[in-house]
Amino acid sequence: MWIKASADSAILACRVHPNSGRDSIKEIRNGRLVIHLRARAVEGKANEALITFLSDRLKVPKSRISLIQGDRNRNKVVAIEGRSPQEIELCLGLNQ
């Protein structure tokens, strides 16, 4: 499952593809939300771009988004504080 609830947060499992043509959400594959980002995977730029992208799409401050796992990996786990999984699915226009 790509999204689950945890206390006052939603936890997202993502697969990030850096250095893509544009920032976009592609699909849910193998239990992960697939996200393409224009940023390159150097010096944490893709991680910063992921947080900015999710902040914009979910309309939450960047300070409420934290990278839990995958700092140097394409598979990442992100916490979105103050949002439920249902709210996130609605904002992203996705169904489980």
N, CA, C and O atoms as a GROMACS GRO file, in nm:
protein
  384
    1MET      N    1   0.084  -0.118   0.000
    1MET     CA    2   0.000   0.000   0.000
    1MET      C    3   0.088   0.124   0.000
    1MET      O    4   0.182   0.133   0.079
    2TRP      N    5   0.062   0.218  -0.085
    2TRP     CA    6   0.147   0.335  -0.103
    2TRP      C    7   0.123   0.445  -0.001
    2TRP      O    8   0.206   0.535   0.014
    3ILE      N    9   0.009   0.439   0.070
    3ILE     CA   10  -0.022   0.543   0.168
    3ILE      C   11  -0.090   0.482   0.289
    3ILE      O   12  -0.171   0.390   0.276
    4LYS      N   13  -0.056   0.534   0.407
    4LYS     CA   14  -0.119   0.485   0.530
    4LYS      C   15  -0.121   0.597   0.634
    4LYS      O   16  -0.046   0.695   0.624
    5ALA      N   17  -0.207   0.582   0.731
    5ALA     CA   18  -0.218   0.680   0.838
    5ALA      C   19  -0.123   0.645   0.951
    5ALA      O   20  -0.094   0.528   0.975
    6SER      N   21  -0.073   0.749   1.019
    6SER     CA   22   0.015   0.730   1.134
    6SER      C   23  -0.004   0.850   1.227
    6SER      O   24   0.040   0.961   1.195
    7ALA      N   25  -0.066   0.829   1.340
    7ALA     CA   26  -0.092   0.934   1.439
    7ALA      C   27  -0.155   1.055   1.371
    7ALA      O   28  -0.269   1.048   1.327
    8ASP      N   29  -0.083   1.165   1.360
    8ASP     CA   30  -0.137   1.286   1.298
    8ASP      C   31  -0.078   1.311   1.160
    8ASP      O   32  -0.078   1.425   1.112
    9SER      N   33  -0.029   1.206   1.095
    9SER     CA   34   0.036   1.220   0.965
    9SER      C   35  -0.013   1.113   0.868
    9SER      O   36  -0.078   1.016   0.907
   10ALA      N   37   0.019   1.135   0.743
   10ALA     CA   38   0.002   1.032   0.641
   10ALA      C   39   0.143   0.996   0.594
   10ALA      O   40   0.228   1.083   0.578
   11ILE      N   41   0.166   0.868   0.573
   11ILE     CA   42   0.296   0.818   0.530
   11ILE      C   43   0.283   0.770   0.386
   11ILE      O   44   0.198   0.687   0.354
   12LEU      N   45   0.368   0.824   0.299
   12LEU     CA   46   0.366   0.790   0.157
   12LEU      C   47   0.492   0.713   0.119
   12LEU      O   48   0.602   0.752   0.157
   13ALA      N   49   0.474   0.606   0.045
   13ALA     CA   50   0.587   0.534  -0.013
   13ALA      C   51   0.597   0.579  -0.158
   13ALA      O   52   0.502   0.565  -0.234
   14CYS      N   53   0.712   0.632  -0.196
   14CYS     CA   54   0.732   0.688  -0.330
   14CYS      C   55   0.850   0.623  -0.401
   14CYS      O   56   0.943   0.572  -0.338
   15ARG      N   57   0.843   0.625  -0.530
   15ARG     CA   58   0.955   0.587  -0.616
   15ARG      C   59   0.982   0.710  -0.703
   15ARG      O   60   0.899   0.747  -0.786
   16VAL      N   61   1.096   0.772  -0.683
   16VAL     CA   62   1.129   0.898  -0.751
   16VAL      C   63   1.221   0.871  -0.870
   16VAL      O   64   1.320   0.798  -0.860
   17HIS      N   65   1.186   0.933  -0.982
   17HIS     CA   66   1.268   0.926  -1.103
   17HIS      C   67   1.320   1.067  -1.130
   17HIS      O   68   1.250   1.149  -1.190
   18PRO      N   69   1.443   1.097  -1.087
   18PRO     CA   70   1.500   1.231  -1.109
   18PRO      C   71   1.543   1.249  -1.254
   18PRO      O   72   1.548   1.154  -1.333
   19ASN      N   73   1.573   1.374  -1.288
   19ASN     CA   74   1.625   1.410  -1.420
   19ASN      C   75   1.525   1.376  -1.530
   19ASN      O   76   1.564   1.335  -1.640
   20SER      N   77   1.396   1.394  -1.502
   20SER     CA   78   1.291   1.368  -1.599
   20SER      C   79   1.257   1.496  -1.674
   20SER      O   80   1.307   1.603  -1.640
   21GLY      N   81   1.175   1.484  -1.774
   21GLY     CA   82   1.138   1.599  -1.856
   21GLY      C   83   1.053   1.701  -1.783
   21GLY      O   84   1.062   1.821  -1.811
   22ARG      N   85   0.969   1.654  -1.689
   22ARG     CA   86   0.884   1.745  -1.612
   22ARG      C   87   0.846   1.682  -1.479
   22ARG      O   88   0.858   1.560  -1.461
   23ASP      N   89   0.801   1.764  -1.388
   23ASP     CA   90   0.756   1.715  -1.257
   23ASP      C   91   0.614   1.662  -1.273
   23ASP      O   92   0.525   1.734  -1.317
   24SER      N   93   0.593   1.536  -1.236
   24SER     CA   94   0.459   1.478  -1.250
   24SER      C   95   0.447   1.350  -1.169
   24SER      O   96   0.545   1.286  -1.132
   25ILE      N   97   0.321   1.315  -1.144
   25ILE     CA   98   0.289   1.187  -1.081
   25ILE      C   99   0.246   1.096  -1.194
   25ILE      O  100   0.159   1.131  -1.273
   26LYS      N  101   0.307   0.980  -1.202
   26LYS     CA  102   0.280   0.889  -1.312
   26LYS      C  103   0.173   0.786  -1.278
   26LYS      O  104   0.073   0.773  -1.349
   27GLU      N  105   0.194   0.712  -1.168
   27GLU     CA  106   0.104   0.601  -1.137
   27GLU      C  107   0.138   0.546  -0.999
   27GLU      O  108   0.229   0.593  -0.932
   28ILE      N  109   0.062   0.446  -0.960
   28ILE     CA  110   0.096   0.368  -0.841
   28ILE      C  111   0.142   0.233  -0.894
   28ILE      O  112   0.066   0.162  -0.960
   29ARG      N  113   0.267   0.197  -0.863
   29ARG     CA  114   0.324   0.073  -0.912
   29ARG      C  115   0.400   0.004  -0.800
   29ARG      O  116   0.479   0.068  -0.730
   30ASN      N  117   0.377  -0.125  -0.784
   30ASN     CA  118   0.446  -0.204  -0.682
   30ASN      C  119   0.435  -0.142  -0.543
   30ASN      O  120   0.531  -0.143  -0.466
   31GLY      N  121   0.319  -0.089  -0.510
   31GLY     CA  122   0.295  -0.033  -0.378
   31GLY      C  123   0.363   0.099  -0.351
   31GLY      O  124   0.383   0.137  -0.236
   32ARG      N  125   0.399   0.171  -0.458
   32ARG     CA  126   0.466   0.302  -0.443
   32ARG      C  127   0.407   0.402  -0.542
   32ARG      O  128   0.369   0.367  -0.653
   33LEU      N  129   0.400   0.526  -0.498
   33LEU     CA  130   0.358   0.636  -0.585
   33LEU      C  131   0.479   0.677  -0.670
   33LEU      O  132   0.581   0.718  -0.616
   34VAL      N  133   0.466   0.665  -0.801
   34VAL     CA  134   0.578   0.696  -0.891
   34VAL      C  135   0.573   0.845  -0.926
   34VAL      O  136   0.474   0.894  -0.980
   35ILE      N  137   0.682   0.915  -0.895
   35ILE     CA  138   0.691   1.059  -0.919
   35ILE      C  139   0.814   1.088  -1.004
   35ILE      O  140   0.924   1.043  -0.973
   36HIS      N  141   0.794   1.163  -1.112
   36HIS     CA  142   0.904   1.206  -1.198
   36HIS      C  143   0.936   1.350  -1.163
   36HIS      O  144   0.846   1.434  -1.151
   37LEU      N  145   1.066   1.379  -1.147
   37LEU     CA  146   1.111   1.514  -1.112
   37LEU      C  147   1.218   1.560  -1.209
   37LEU      O  148   1.300   1.481  -1.254
   38ARG      N  149   1.216   1.690  -1.240
   38ARG     CA  150   1.318   1.747  -1.328
   38ARG      C  151   1.454   1.756  -1.260
   38ARG      O  152   1.557   1.750  -1.327
   39ALA      N  153   1.454   1.769  -1.130
   39ALA     CA  154   1.580   1.788  -1.055
   39ALA      C  155   1.671   1.667  -1.070
   39ALA      O  156   1.625   1.553  -1.084
   40ARG      N  157   1.799   1.695  -1.067
   40ARG     CA  158   1.899   1.588  -1.074
   40ARG      C  159   1.921   1.531  -0.935
   40ARG      O  160   1.895   1.597  -0.834
   41ALA      N  161   1.968   1.409  -0.930
   41ALA     CA  162   1.994   1.340  -0.803
   41ALA      C  163   2.136   1.369  -0.754
   41ALA      O  164   2.216   1.276  -0.737
   42VAL      N  165   2.166   1.495  -0.733
   42VAL     CA  166   2.297   1.535  -0.680
   42VAL      C  167   2.277   1.632  -0.566
   42VAL      O  168   2.193   1.722  -0.572
   43GLU      N  169   2.355   1.613  -0.461
   43GLU     CA  170   2.358   1.703  -0.346
   43GLU      C  171   2.220   1.730  -0.288
   43GLU      O  172   2.193   1.841  -0.242
   44GLY      N  173   2.132   1.630  -0.288
   44GLY     CA  174   2.001   1.643  -0.226
   44GLY      C  175   1.899   1.723  -0.304
   44GLY      O  176   1.791   1.753  -0.253
   45LYS      N  177   1.932   1.760  -0.428
   45LYS     CA  178   1.840   1.842  -0.507
   45LYS      C  179   1.709   1.770  -0.538
   45LYS      O  180   1.603   1.832  -0.538
   46ALA      N  181   1.714   1.641  -0.566
   46ALA     CA  182   1.592   1.565  -0.593
   46ALA      C  183   1.505   1.555  -0.468
   46ALA      O  184   1.382   1.560  -0.477
   47ASN      N  185   1.566   1.541  -0.352
   47ASN     CA  186   1.490   1.536  -0.226
   47ASN      C  187   1.420   1.670  -0.201
   47ASN      O  188   1.303   1.673  -0.162
   48GLU      N  189   1.491   1.780  -0.223
   48GLU     CA  190   1.432   1.912  -0.208
   48GLU      C  191   1.318   1.932  -0.307
   48GLU      O  192   1.213   1.987  -0.272
   49ALA      N  193   1.339   1.888  -0.430
   49ALA     CA  194   1.236   1.902  -0.534
   49ALA      C  195   1.113   1.818  -0.500
   49ALA      O  196   1.001   1.861  -0.525
   50LEU      N  197   1.134   1.701  -0.442
   50LEU     CA  198   1.022   1.616  -0.402
   50LEU      C  199   0.937   1.686  -0.297
   50LEU      O  200   0.815   1.689  -0.307
   51ILE      N  201   1.001   1.742  -0.197
   51ILE     CA  202   0.929   1.811  -0.090
   51ILE      C  203   0.854   1.933  -0.145
   51ILE      O  204   0.739   1.957  -0.109
   52THR      N  205   0.918   2.009  -0.232
   52THR     CA  206   0.853   2.124  -0.293
   52THR      C  207   0.735   2.081  -0.379
   52THR      O  208   0.628   2.142  -0.372
   53PHE      N  209   0.753   1.976  -0.458
   53PHE     CA  210   0.647   1.925  -0.545
   53PHE      C  211   0.526   1.881  -0.463
   53PHE      O  212   0.413   1.918  -0.493
   54LEU      N  213   0.551   1.801  -0.358
   54LEU     CA  214   0.441   1.755  -0.274
   54LEU      C  215   0.374   1.871  -0.201
   54LEU      O  216   0.252   1.872  -0.186
   55SER      N  217   0.452   1.967  -0.157
   55SER     CA  218   0.398   2.084  -0.089
   55SER      C  219   0.301   2.159  -0.180
   55SER      O  220   0.192   2.198  -0.138
   56ASP      N  221   0.342   2.179  -0.303
   56ASP     CA  222   0.257   2.249  -0.400
   56ASP      C  223   0.131   2.171  -0.433
   56ASP      O  224   0.021   2.227  -0.434
   57ARG      N  225   0.146   2.043  -0.459
   57ARG     CA  226   0.032   1.959  -0.498
   57ARG      C  227  -0.068   1.939  -0.384
   57ARG      O  228  -0.188   1.934  -0.406
   58LEU      N  229  -0.015   1.926  -0.261
   58LEU     CA  230  -0.102   1.898  -0.146
   58LEU      C  231  -0.144   2.024  -0.071
   58LEU      O  232  -0.226   2.019   0.020
   59LYS      N  233  -0.086   2.137  -0.111
   59LYS     CA  234  -0.116   2.266  -0.048
   59LYS      C  235  -0.091   2.263   0.104
   59LYS      O  236  -0.176   2.302   0.184
   60VAL      N  237   0.028   2.215   0.138
   60VAL     CA  238   0.073   2.215   0.277
   60VAL      C  239   0.211   2.281   0.281
   60VAL      O  240   0.285   2.274   0.182
   61PRO      N  241   0.246   2.344   0.392
   61PRO     CA  242   0.381   2.404   0.402
   61PRO      C  243   0.489   2.296   0.395
   61PRO      O  244   0.470   2.183   0.441
   62LYS      N  245   0.602   2.332   0.338
   62LYS     CA  246   0.715   2.238   0.329
   62LYS      C  247   0.758   2.189   0.467
   62LYS      O  248   0.808   2.077   0.480
   63SER      N  249   0.740   2.271   0.568
   63SER     CA  250   0.780   2.234   0.704
   63SER      C  251   0.699   2.116   0.758
   63SER      O  252   0.739   2.054   0.856
   64ARG      N  253   0.586   2.085   0.696
   64ARG     CA  254   0.502   1.973   0.739
   64ARG      C  255   0.532   1.844   0.662
   64ARG      O  256   0.466   1.742   0.682
   65ILE      N  257   0.631   1.850   0.576
   65ILE     CA  258   0.669   1.733   0.496
   65ILE      C  259   0.810   1.694   0.535
   65ILE      O  260   0.902   1.776   0.534
   66SER      N  261   0.828   1.566   0.569
   66SER     CA  262   0.963   1.520   0.606
   66SER      C  263   0.994   1.388   0.539
   66SER      O  264   0.909   1.301   0.522
   67LEU      N  265   1.120   1.375   0.502
   67LEU     CA  266   1.171   1.253   0.442
   67LEU      C  267   1.212   1.159   0.554
   67LEU      O  268   1.304   1.190   0.630
   68ILE      N  269   1.145   1.045   0.564
   68ILE     CA  270   1.172   0.949   0.672
   68ILE      C  271   1.279   0.849   0.630
   68ILE      O  272   1.368   0.815   0.708
   69GLN      N  273   1.270   0.802   0.506
   69GLN     CA  274   1.366   0.704   0.454
   69GLN      C  275   1.399   0.737   0.310
   69GLN      O  276   1.320   0.800   0.240
   70GLY      N  277   1.516   0.694   0.266
   70GLY     CA  278   1.552   0.702   0.125
   70GLY      C  279   1.626   0.827   0.085
   70GLY      O  280   1.616   0.871  -0.029
   71ASP      N  281   1.700   0.883   0.178
   71ASP     CA  282   1.775   1.005   0.149
   71ASP      C  283   1.862   0.990   0.024
   71ASP      O  284   1.876   1.085  -0.054
   72ARG      N  285   1.920   0.874   0.004
   72ARG     CA  286   2.008   0.849  -0.110
   72ARG      C  287   1.961   0.731  -0.194
   72ARG      O  288   2.042   0.655  -0.247
   73ASN      N  289   1.830   0.718  -0.205
   73ASN     CA  290   1.771   0.605  -0.273
   73ASN      C  291   1.651   0.656  -0.353
   73ASN      O  292   1.591   0.757  -0.315
   74ARG      N  293   1.615   0.590  -0.459
   74ARG     CA  294   1.496   0.630  -0.536
   74ARG      C  295   1.367   0.594  -0.462
   74ARG      O  296   1.264   0.659  -0.481
   75ASN      N  297   1.373   0.490  -0.380
   75ASN     CA  298   1.257   0.454  -0.298
   75ASN      C  299   1.261   0.537  -0.171
   75ASN      O  300   1.356   0.531  -0.094
   76LYS      N  301   1.156   0.616  -0.152
   76LYS     CA  302   1.153   0.709  -0.039
   76LYS      C  303   1.024   0.690   0.040
   76LYS      O  304   0.922   0.647  -0.014
   77VAL      N  305   1.031   0.724   0.168
   77VAL     CA  306   0.913   0.727   0.254
   77VAL      C  307   0.904   0.868   0.308
   77VAL      O  308   1.000   0.922   0.365
   78VAL      N  309   0.786   0.928   0.290
   78VAL     CA  310   0.765   1.068   0.326
   78VAL      C  311   0.646   1.078   0.421
   78VAL      O  312   0.545   1.010   0.402
   79ALA      N  313   0.659   1.163   0.524
   79ALA     CA  314   0.548   1.190   0.616
   79ALA      C  315   0.490   1.326   0.584
   79ALA      O  316   0.563   1.424   0.567
   80ILE      N  317   0.357   1.331   0.577
   80ILE     CA  318   0.285   1.456   0.556
   80ILE      C  319   0.206   1.483   0.683
   80ILE      O  320   0.105   1.417   0.709
   81GLU      N  321   0.250   1.578   0.760
   81GLU     CA  322   0.190   1.608   0.889
   81GLU      C  323   0.058   1.684   0.870
   81GLU      O  324   0.048   1.777   0.790
   82GLY      N  325  -0.043   1.642   0.946
   82GLY     CA  326  -0.170   1.713   0.947
   82GLY      C  327  -0.265   1.679   0.833
   82GLY      O  328  -0.364   1.749   0.814
   83ARG      N  329  -0.237   1.574   0.758
   83ARG     CA  330  -0.324   1.531   0.648
   83ARG      C  331  -0.355   1.383   0.662
   83ARG      O  332  -0.271   1.304   0.706
   84SER      N  333  -0.476   1.348   0.625
   84SER     CA  334  -0.515   1.207   0.626
   84SER      C  335  -0.486   1.147   0.488
   84SER      O  336  -0.474   1.220   0.390
   85PRO      N  337  -0.475   1.015   0.482
   85PRO     CA  338  -0.456   0.952   0.351
   85PRO      C  339  -0.567   0.987   0.252
   85PRO      O  340  -0.541   1.004   0.133
   86GLN      N  341  -0.690   0.998   0.301
   86GLN     CA  342  -0.802   1.031   0.213
   86GLN      C  343  -0.788   1.172   0.155
   86GLN      O  344  -0.815   1.193   0.037
   87GLU      N  345  -0.745   1.267   0.237
   87GLU     CA  346  -0.724   1.403   0.189
   87GLU      C  347  -0.614   1.407   0.083
   87GLU      O  348  -0.626   1.479  -0.016
   88ILE      N  349  -0.510   1.331   0.104
   88ILE     CA  350  -0.399   1.329   0.008
   88ILE      C  351  -0.444   1.267  -0.124
   88ILE      O  352  -0.410   1.318  -0.231
   89GLU      N  353  -0.518   1.158  -0.118
   89GLU     CA  354  -0.569   1.096  -0.240
   89GLU      C  355  -0.656   1.193  -0.318
   89GLU      O  356  -0.647   1.199  -0.441
   90LEU      N  357  -0.739   1.268  -0.248
   90LEU     CA  358  -0.824   1.367  -0.316
   90LEU      C  359  -0.740   1.477  -0.380
   90LEU      O  360  -0.764   1.514  -0.495
   91CYS      N  361  -0.641   1.529  -0.308
   91CYS     CA  362  -0.555   1.635  -0.363
   91CYS      C  363  -0.478   1.588  -0.486
   91CYS      O  364  -0.458   1.666  -0.580
   92LEU      N  365  -0.436   1.464  -0.485
   92LEU     CA  366  -0.357   1.410  -0.596
   92LEU      C  367  -0.444   1.355  -0.708
   92LEU      O  368  -0.395   1.327  -0.818
   93GLY      N  369  -0.574   1.339  -0.680
   93GLY     CA  370  -0.665   1.284  -0.781
   93GLY      C  371  -0.643   1.137  -0.808
   93GLY      O  372  -0.662   1.090  -0.920
   94LEU      N  373  -0.604   1.063  -0.702
   94LEU     CA  374  -0.575   0.920  -0.717
   94LEU      C  375  -0.673   0.837  -0.636
   94LEU      O  376  -0.726   0.883  -0.536
   95ASN      N  377  -0.695   0.716  -0.680
   95ASN     CA  378  -0.772   0.618  -0.605
   95ASN      C  379  -0.683   0.500  -0.574
   95ASN      O  380  -0.595   0.466  -0.653
   96GLN      N  381  -0.705   0.439  -0.459
   96GLN     CA  382  -0.621   0.324  -0.422
   96GLN      C  383  -0.646   0.206  -0.509
   96GLN      O  384  -0.583   0.102  -0.492
   0.00000   0.00000   0.00000
